[in-house]
Amino acid sequence: MTTPRVLLLEDDASLQTLLDTALTHAGYAVTTAIPNDYLFMAQEFKPHIVILGSNDRELGDAGWTMAQLLNQTFPRLVVILLSTHAAVIDEVGVTPRGRCFDAGLRKPFKVDQLLHLIVCHYR
């Protein structure tokens, strides 16, 4: 069995470092990037899981477009959204926009909560 690869897209450098460390210790192969580089990094790294951190209240069209393009390019990919806003998390799943995010977690959260989401959605 191959080591699951996680692409972590997070603008907050301290959160990115914390999550990178925790996921690596949990046995995942992690690469980090800023959201602007998401498609290039996904094509290069070929992740099993993408974690997208967002602090935008509405996530913005760019975030939804990003998730849709990732899902179209990599149909078996698990995409997890981290957001500071509950309303954004409520839109997770298959929505009128199509399949976007497989799971969501509201910031702040415990690392164990994120690890649980990954285990539940990645098989």
SULSULHU-V257179 format. One line per field, one symbol per residue. ss: DSSP state (h for helix, s for strand, l for the rest). phi: phi as a letter, one per 40 degrees, with the letter a starting at -180 (. if undefined). psi: psi as a letter, one per 30 degrees, with the letter a starting at -180 (. if undefined). A space follows every 50 residues. Layout:
# SULSULHU-V257179
ss = ???
phi = ???
psi = ???
This chain:
# SULSULHU-V257179
ss = llllssssslllhhhhhhhhhhhhhlllssssslhhhhhhhhhhhlllss sssslllllhhhhhhhhhhhhhhllllssssssllhhhhlllsssllsss slssssllllhhhhhhhhhhhll
phi = .cccbbbbbacccccdcdcdcccccchccbbbacdccdcdcccccfccbb bbcabcdcggdccccdcccccccbdcccbbbbacbccccccchcbdchcb bcaaacccacddccccdcccbbb
psi = klkkkkjjjkfjeeeeeeeeeeeeffgkjkklllffgeeeeeeefilfkk jjkkgkegeleeeeeeeeeeeeeifgkkkkkklfkeeeefgkajlffakd kellkkkllkeeeeeeeeeefj.
